[in-house]
């Protein structure tokens, strides 16, 4: 069930969040971006 239902739902959600991350100003983004995690930790 996890592989067939949860993972696809997470992939869909991630696509939406990744798209939002590109258009929302950093001041309004409440969580670390991938850039922050990869290069500034």
ChimeraX attribute file (.defattr): number of C-alpha atoms within 10 A of each C-alpha:
attribute: neighborCount
match mode: 1-to-1
recipient: residues
	/A:1	6
	/A:2	8
	/A:3	8
	/A:4	8
	/A:5	9
	/A:6	11
	/A:7	12
	/A:8	12
	/A:9	12
	/A:10	11
	/A:11	11
	/A:12	11
	/A:13	11
	/A:14	12
	/A:15	11
	/A:16	11
	/A:17	11
	/A:18	12
	/A:19	10
	/A:20	12
	/A:21	17
	/A:22	10
	/A:23	9
	/A:24	10
	/A:25	9
	/A:26	12
	/A:27	6
	/A:28	8
	/A:29	12
	/A:30	7
	/A:31	9
	/A:32	13
	/A:33	13
	/A:34	11
	/A:35	9
	/A:36	10
	/A:37	9
	/A:38	9
	/A:39	7
	/A:40	8
	/A:41	7
